[in-house]
Structures are given as structure tokens and as C-alpha cells.
């Protein structure tokens, strides 16, 4: 292992390639983390909206209470109503993330 490290240090071309590969992995990881944070934020919002829907609240009141844009909450409500009574948070979140253009179901 030590020999390989020494060869990389001596050979500038290999060192540059190594750094480029490391940098690519770093940015891919950061992008994945950001996607995960956004998905978590949406999942939390979906969960909150579904709890309010289960209590009989309307989209405008939910948006006001959660301090979110009404059209975002309405999009969540539109998808959530397809899963009414159980309000499967995973399925609703997946639908919003994977099919955002269907019937204006975008949350982003």
C-alpha cells in the first residue's frame, strides 16, 4: 500500500486523475445528501398534511397553519386523497417525487 501511495505522489498524471476521481465522488455524495434532505422535507410535509386532512381540514387552512404555499399543499392534497383513510405517507411521497408532472402534483 505504501508503495502505491509513493507512486501516486511521484507521478503527477496519476495524482491528477486520482484527485479528479475523488472530487467526482465527493460531488456525487453531496448531491445525494441534498436529494435525501429534500425528500425528507417533502415526506415531513406530506405527513403533516395527511394528519390535517384526516381531521377534516381544507387545503387553504392547512397551508395557512403550516405556513406553506397553498398550491404546494393543494398538490399534496390531490395525491393524498387517492390514498384516503390510510394516507400511506411512503406512497404519497413517492408519487409526488416520481410523477411530479401528472395533474400538477409537483411539490418542488
C-alpha positions as CSV (number, residue, x, y, z in Angstrom):
1,X,0.0,0.0,0.0
2,X,2.8,2.4,0.9
3,X,4.5,1.7,-2.5
4,X,1.3,2.6,-4.3
5,X,0.9,5.9,-2.4
6,X,4.5,6.8,-3.2
7,X,4.0,6.1,-6.9
8,X,0.9,8.3,-6.9
9,X,2.8,11.1,-5.2
10,X,5.7,10.8,-7.7
11,X,3.6,10.5,-10.9
12,X,1.8,13.8,-11.4
13,X,-0.6,12.5,-14.0
14,X,-1.8,9.7,-11.7
15,X,-2.1,12.2,-8.9
16,X,-4.3,14.5,-11.0
17,X,-6.5,11.6,-12.1
18,X,-6.8,10.4,-8.5
19,X,-7.9,13.9,-7.4
20,X,-10.4,14.2,-10.2
21,X,-11.9,10.8,-9.3
22,X,-12.0,11.8,-5.6
23,X,-13.7,15.2,-6.5
24,X,-16.3,13.4,-8.6
25,X,-17.2,11.1,-5.7
26,X,-17.4,14.0,-3.3
27,X,-19.8,15.9,-5.5
28,X,-21.9,12.8,-6.1
29,X,-22.1,12.2,-2.4
30,X,-23.1,15.9,-1.8
31,X,-25.8,15.7,-4.5
32,X,-27.2,12.5,-2.9
33,X,-27.3,14.1,0.5
34,X,-29.1,17.1,-0.9
35,X,-31.7,14.9,-2.6
36,X,-32.1,13.0,0.6
37,X,-32.7,16.2,2.6
38,X,-35.3,17.4,0.0
39,X,-37.1,14.0,0.1
40,X,-37.1,14.2,3.9
41,X,-38.6,17.7,3.9
42,X,-41.3,16.6,1.5
43,X,-42.0,13.5,3.5
44,X,-42.4,15.5,6.6
45,X,-44.7,18.0,4.9
46,X,-46.8,15.1,3.4
47,X,-47.1,13.6,6.9
48,X,-48.3,16.9,8.4
49,X,-50.8,17.5,5.6
50,X,-52.2,14.0,5.9
51,X,-52.7,14.4,9.6
52,X,-54.6,17.6,9.0
53,X,-56.7,16.0,6.2
54,X,-57.6,13.2,8.5
55,X,-59.0,15.8,10.9
56,X,-61.1,17.2,8.0
57,X,-59.2,20.4,7.3
58,X,-59.1,22.0,3.9
59,X,-56.0,22.8,1.8
60,X,-56.2,26.6,2.5
61,X,-56.4,26.2,6.2
62,X,-53.5,23.6,6.2
63,X,-51.4,25.9,4.1
64,X,-52.0,28.8,6.5
65,X,-51.3,26.7,9.5
66,X,-48.1,25.2,8.1
67,X,-47.0,28.5,6.5
68,X,-46.6,26.9,3.1
69,X,-47.8,28.0,-0.4
70,X,-51.4,26.9,-0.9
71,X,-50.7,25.4,-4.4
72,X,-48.0,23.2,-2.8
73,X,-50.4,22.0,-0.2
74,X,-53.2,21.5,-2.8
75,X,-50.9,19.3,-4.9
76,X,-50.2,17.2,-1.8
77,X,-53.9,17.0,-1.0
78,X,-54.7,16.0,-4.6
79,X,-52.4,13.0,-4.3
80,X,-53.2,12.2,-0.7
81,X,-56.9,11.9,-1.5
82,X,-56.1,8.9,-3.7
83,X,-54.8,7.2,-0.6
84,X,-57.6,8.5,1.7
85,X,-58.3,6.9,5.1
86,X,-54.9,5.1,5.3
87,X,-52.9,8.1,3.9
88,X,-49.8,5.9,3.1
89,X,-47.1,8.5,3.5
90,X,-44.5,6.5,1.6
91,X,-46.7,6.0,-1.4
92,X,-47.8,9.7,-1.5
93,X,-44.2,10.9,-1.2
94,X,-43.1,8.6,-3.9
95,X,-45.9,9.6,-6.2
96,X,-45.0,13.3,-5.7
97,X,-41.3,12.8,-6.3
98,X,-41.5,10.3,-9.2
99,X,-44.5,11.7,-11.1
100,X,-44.4,15.5,-10.4
101,X,-46.0,16.5,-13.7
102,X,-49.1,14.3,-13.6
103,X,-52.1,16.5,-12.9
104,X,-49.9,19.2,-11.4
105,X,-48.7,17.1,-8.5
106,X,-45.3,18.8,-8.1
107,X,-44.2,19.8,-4.7
108,X,-40.7,21.2,-5.5
